[in-house]
Amino acid sequence: MLFFLIGCAGVSENKSSRPVAKTRMPVNLQANDVLISFVIEGINFGRWQKNILENAAAVARQYNLTFELATFAEPFTRKHKDAWTVYENNKDVFEIIAFGYNNVNPVDSKRSGEFFDITTKKQIPPELQEEKIKNMKGIFEKNNIMPAMQVFLVPWYAGDENTIKIAEKYGYKLIIQENIGGNAGDLVKNYETITASKCYVNAPNRYNITDRDINYMSKKMQKYFDNRIKRIYIVFHPVNFNTIEALSYTKKMIDEIGFKFKNVNVFYGMITDGMR
């Protein structure tokens, strides 16, 4: 269980209804309570993302939920004013979290993985990882983006224990990546001052989310519920909000995802609400 508290919106148990009213989580999540935070990864606030952010804001208001905007630090310094204005006008449904420095492999820019070399399946030297995390944190600190100084979604979910320890050194409280150390079956691991979690569900990186996709994602979530995981992160991609057709599939998933589970009270909320 993570060590911070989150305020969120409740989800009705009526299958024909949608979340309609915000509520505060209890001091402690009860046995059957689960919090879901929605994330859009790969945000850089480029001009082309203005439409994506507008669509995401509309979805957030329609369903009374919020989105974490997982943002690259270096491109953030060149953010386009139109895309940034959308964020500024919708801070009640958006918050920015860290998503790496620039998504470039520091060993070989032709290979994938900023904190773990996905191409060669090898670790990135810790000193190169530290340079990235230090620079990432510095940019968000300079711009006073507090959530991005606390929460780090690792690009490709690919990091190692060095990634976690370095993020901890620079004051992060939550890191989300696949390898969190410990036993092979661990889903959440508490370090001294940071929690590492791999309890994410990744939406398809394409516009058409199918019934098969929803069923697969639901089964993965049920696995987390069965393991008594209290907080889950559903990660979308910009393409899921890019067109009217893409939005229709994304909305269908949101319509169904909260009602497929028995004996679970599902809440929606930002990751950092109530974070200590």
C-alpha positions in Angstrom: 0.0 0.0 0.0 1.3 3.4 -0.8 1.9 5.8 2.0 0.0 8.9 0.9 -3.6 9.8 0.8 -5.6 10.9 -2.2 -8.8 12.9 -2.7 -10.9 11.7 -5.6 -14.2 11.3 -7.3 -16.5 8.4 -6.5 -17.9 5.9 -9.1 -21.5 4.8 -8.9 -22.2 1.1 -8.8 -25.1 1.6 -11.2 -24.0 0.1 -14.5 -26.1 2.6 -16.5 -24.5 5.7 -14.8 -21.2 7.5 -14.8 -19.2 9.2 -12.1 -21.1 12.3 -11.2 -20.1 13.7 -7.8 -16.7 14.3 -6.2 -16.0 13.0 -2.8 -13.0 12.8 -0.5 -11.3 9.5 0.2 -11.4 8.3 3.8 -8.3 8.7 5.9 -7.4 5.2 4.9 -8.6 3.2 1.9 -10.9 0.5 3.2 -10.6 -3.1 2.3 -12.7 -2.9 -0.9 -11.7 0.6 -2.0 -9.4 1.1 -5.0 -8.2 4.4 -6.5 -7.6 4.7 -10.2 -5.6 7.6 -11.6 -5.6 8.3 -15.3 -2.4 9.3 -17.1 -1.6 10.6 -20.6 2.0 9.9 -21.3 4.3 11.6 -23.8 3.1 15.2 -23.3 5.4 17.9 -24.5 3.0 20.8 -24.9 3.8 21.1 -28.6 1.4 23.0 -30.9 0.0 19.7 -32.2 -1.0 18.7 -28.7 -3.4 21.6 -28.2 -6.3 19.6 -29.7 -5.3 16.5 -27.6 -5.4 18.5 -24.4 -8.7 20.2 -25.3 -10.2 16.7 -25.9 -8.8 15.3 -22.7 -10.1 18.2 -20.7 -13.6 17.7 -22.2 -13.5 13.9 -21.3 -12.3 14.8 -17.8 -15.3 17.1 -17.2 -17.8 14.7 -18.8 -16.7 11.8 -16.5 -15.7 13.9 -13.5 -12.2 12.5 -13.5 -8.7 13.9 -13.8 -5.6 13.3 -15.9 -1.9 13.2 -15.0 0.1 14.7 -17.9 3.3 12.7 -18.0 5.7 15.3 -19.5 9.2 15.2 -20.9 11.3 17.9 -19.1 13.5 19.2 -21.9 10.8 19.6 -24.6 8.7 21.3 -21.8 11.1 24.2 -22.0 9.9 24.9 -25.6 6.2 24.5 -24.8 3.8 26.2 -27.3 1.7 28.9 -25.8 -1.6 27.6 -27.2 -1.1 24.1 -25.8 0.1 25.6 -22.5 -3.0 27.8 -22.3 -5.2 24.8 -22.4 -3.4 23.4 -19.4 -3.6 26.7 -17.6 -7.3 26.9 -18.1 -7.9 23.3 -16.9 -5.6 23.0 -13.8 -8.5 21.5 -11.8 -8.5 18.4 -14.0 -4.8 18.3 -15.1 -1.6 17.9 -13.2 1.9 17.4 -14.6 4.1 14.6 -13.6 7.6 13.7 -14.7 8.2 11.4 -17.7 12.0 11.6 -18.1 14.3 14.3 -19.5 14.0 13.9 -23.3 13.3 10.2 -24.0 16.7 9.8 -25.6 19.0 6.9 -24.8 22.2 8.5 -23.3 24.4 5.6 -24.4 23.3 5.5 -28.0 20.6 7.8 -29.3 19.6 5.3 -32.0 18.5 2.8 -29.4 15.3 3.0 -27.3 15.1 3.6 -23.5 16.2 6.5 -21.5 16.8 4.7 -18.2 17.2 1.1 -19.5 18.4 0.1 -22.9 15.4 -1.7 -24.4 17.2 -2.5 -27.6 20.1 -4.4 -25.9 18.3 -5.3 -22.7 21.2 -3.7 -20.7 21.3 -1.3 -17.8 22.1 2.4 -18.4 25.1 3.4 -16.2 23.9 5.0 -13.0 25.9 8.2 -13.5 24.1 8.8 -16.9 20.8 8.1 -15.2 21.6 10.6 -12.5 22.4 13.3 -14.9 19.1 12.8 -16.6 17.1 12.8 -13.4 19.0 15.7 -12.0 18.3 17.8 -15.1 14.7 16.7 -15.3 14.0 17.6 -11.7 15.8 20.9 -12.2 13.6 22.0 -15.0 10.4 21.2 -13.2 11.7 22.8 -10.0 12.6 26.0 -11.9 9.1 26.1 -13.3 7.5 25.3 -9.9 5.7 22.2 -11.2 5.3 20.5 -7.9 3.7 17.2 -9.0 6.6 16.6 -11.5 9.0 17.0 -8.5 7.2 14.2 -6.7 5.9 11.6 -9.2 8.0 10.0 -12.0 6.5 7.7 -14.6 9.6 6.1 -16.3 9.5 6.1 -20.1 8.7 2.7 -21.5 8.3 1.7 -17.8 11.9 0.6 -18.2 14.3 1.3 -15.4 16.2 -0.6 -12.7 16.8 -0.3 -9.0 19.4 2.5 -9.7 16.6 4.5 -11.3 14.5 4.2 -8.1 17.4 5.0 -5.8 18.5 8.1 -7.8 14.9 9.3 -8.0 14.7 8.9 -4.2 17.9 10.9 -3.8 16.3 13.8 -5.8 13.2 13.9 -3.6 10.7 11.8 -5.6 8.0 10.1 -3.6 6.5 7.7 -6.2 8.1 6.0 -9.2 6.2 3.9 -11.7 8.2 1.4 -13.7 8.2 -2.4 -14.4 11.3 -3.4 -12.4 11.0 -2.3 -8.8 13.4 -4.8 -7.3 12.6 -7.2 -4.5 10.8 -10.5 -5.1 9.8 -11.3 -8.7 6.1 -11.1 -7.7 6.3 -7.8 -6.0 3.9 -5.2 -7.4 4.6 -2.4 -4.9 7.8 -1.9 -2.9 8.5 0.7 -0.2 12.1 2.1 -0.1 13.1 4.4 2.7 11.3 7.5 1.4 10.0 6.4 -2.0 7.3 4.0 -3.2 8.0 2.0 -6.4 5.0 0.6 -8.2 4.4 -1.4 -11.3 0.6 -1.4 -10.9 -0.1 0.3 -14.3 -2.5 -0.7 -17.1 -1.3 0.5 -20.5 -4.0 1.4 -23.0 -3.2 0.5 -26.7 -1.1 3.1 -28.5 -3.6 3.4 -31.3 -6.9 5.1 -31.8 -9.2 2.1 -31.6 -9.5 0.5 -28.2 -11.4 -2.7 -28.8 -13.6 -4.9 -26.6 -10.8 -7.4 -26.5 -8.4 -4.6 -25.2 -10.9 -3.7 -22.5 -11.3 -7.3 -21.5 -7.5 -7.7 -21.3 -7.1 -4.5 -19.3 -9.9 -5.5 -16.9 -8.3 -8.9 -16.2 -5.0 -7.2 -15.4 -6.8 -4.8 -13.0 -8.5 -7.8 -11.4 -5.1 -9.3 -10.8 -4.2 -6.1 -8.9 -7.5 -6.2 -6.9 -6.8 -9.9 -6.0 -3.4 -8.8 -4.7 -5.1 -6.1 -2.6 -3.4 -3.3 -4.5 -5.1 0.0 -3.5 -3.9 2.3 -6.3 -3.7 1.6 -10.0 -2.6 3.9 -12.9 -4.3 3.6 -16.3 -1.9 5.1 -18.9 -3.2 6.5 -22.2 -1.4 7.9 -25.2 -1.9 11.2 -27.1 -3.3 9.2 -30.0 -6.2 8.0 -27.8 -7.5 11.7 -27.7 -6.4 12.8 -31.2 -9.6 12.5 -33.2 -13.4 12.2 -32.7 -13.2 8.5 -33.5 -10.3 7.9 -31.1 -12.3 9.7 -28.4 -15.3 7.4 -28.9 -13.2 4.3 -28.2 -11.5 6.0 -25.2 -14.9 7.0 -23.7 -16.2 3.5 -24.2 -13.3 2.1 -22.2 -13.9 4.7 -19.4 -17.6 3.8 -19.5 -16.9 0.2 -18.9 -13.8 0.0 -16.9 -15.4 1.0 -13.6 -18.2 -1.4 -13.7 -16.5 -4.7 -14.5 -15.5 -5.6 -11.0 -17.3 -7.2 -8.1 -16.8 -6.4 -4.5 -14.7 -3.3 -5.3 -15.4 0.3 -4.7 -13.7 2.2 -7.5 -12.7 5.8 -7.1 -11.0 8.2 -9.5 -8.5 10.8 -8.4 -5.2 12.6 -8.9 -2.0 10.9 -7.8 -0.7 13.7 -5.6 -3.9 14.8 -3.7 -3.0 14.5 -0.1 0.6 13.4 -0.8 2.8 13.8 2.2 
